């Protein structure tokens, strides 16, 4: 693949991801976007649960399988190395877009709060999204989403080798990005059954995904990561595990 084409591909995919990410914020928060977690086509309870778990499952499988080193070694025989991460981001974004498109609301209300508490919960949820984005910049946002790799390729350089760092929030929890998602999904003034299903399923996957990721990080960084894991809590900042 030509270097310029790879760069264009990387930039377009990044733009697609970022637009979808912004849409996902509106989807969960219930504002601005035309279809939210509590709006759209409604099926019966069983049908909605089946469809919702199916689209969440597609996202989970795509993330879990394609992120594993063994899979990366296999598919980089077919996908050029400079765009491997970009292609992963593209498929992950398509999986997220599938959720936003096909999600079926279950509007039965579990709790509904008003007044200042409602405003506070919305603010906390938005802060969770901010934590997600901020955490990506702490660990190299542009490498995470494939841009660093295609820019390095354009200049004929090899991407920098991964190094073990624990900047700022990573000294408090090992996965501040995942903590941000949990806050964003659970802090809501109106919790419907559909939103509860989304929050519970994604939270369960976050913990499973974190365990799988940490297994790979131990393989990559060895005792350095083992010691870090011993000292710092995984997601909830309540001290070591």
URRAHU-V115383 format. One record per backbone hydrogen bond with DSSP energy under -1.0 kcal/mol. NH is the residue of the N-H (numbers start at 1). CO is the residue of the C=O. Records with the same first field share a line. If there is no record, write none. Layout:
NH->CO ; CO
This chain:
6->2
7->3
8->4
9->5
10->6
11->7
12->8
13->9
14->10
15->11
16->12
17->13
18->14
19->15
20->16
21->17
22->18
23->19
24->20
25->21
26->22
27->23
28->24
29->25
30->26
31->26
33->31
37->27
39->36
48->44
49->45
50->46
51->47
52->48
53->49
54->50
55->51
56->52
57->53
58->54
59->55
60->56
61->57
62->58
63->59
64->60
65->61
66->62
67->63
68->65
72->68
73->69
74->70
75->71
76->72
77->74
78->75
79->75
83->80
84->81
87->83
88->84
89->85
90->86
91->87
92->88
93->89
94->90
95->91
96->92
97->93
98->94
99->95
100->96
101->97
102->98
103->99
110->191
111->191
113->189
119->115
120->116
121->117
122->118
123->119
124->120
125->121
126->122
127->123
128->124
129->125
130->126
131->127
132->128
133->129
134->130
135->131
136->132
137->133
138->134
139->135
144->140
145->141
146->143
147->142
148->142
150->146
151->147
152->148
153->149
154->150
155->151
156->153
157->152
170->167
171->168
172->169
173->169
174->233
175->234
179->175
180->176
181->177
182->178
183->179
184->180
185->181
186->182
187->183
188->186
191->111
193->108
194->106
196->192
197->193
198->194
199->195
200->196
201->197
202->198
203->199
204->200
205->201
206->202
207->203
208->204
209->205
210->206
211->207
212->208
213->209
214->210
215->211
216->212
217->213
218->214
219->215
220->216
221->217
222->218
224->221
226->222
227->223
228->224
229->225
230->226
231->227
232->228
238->236
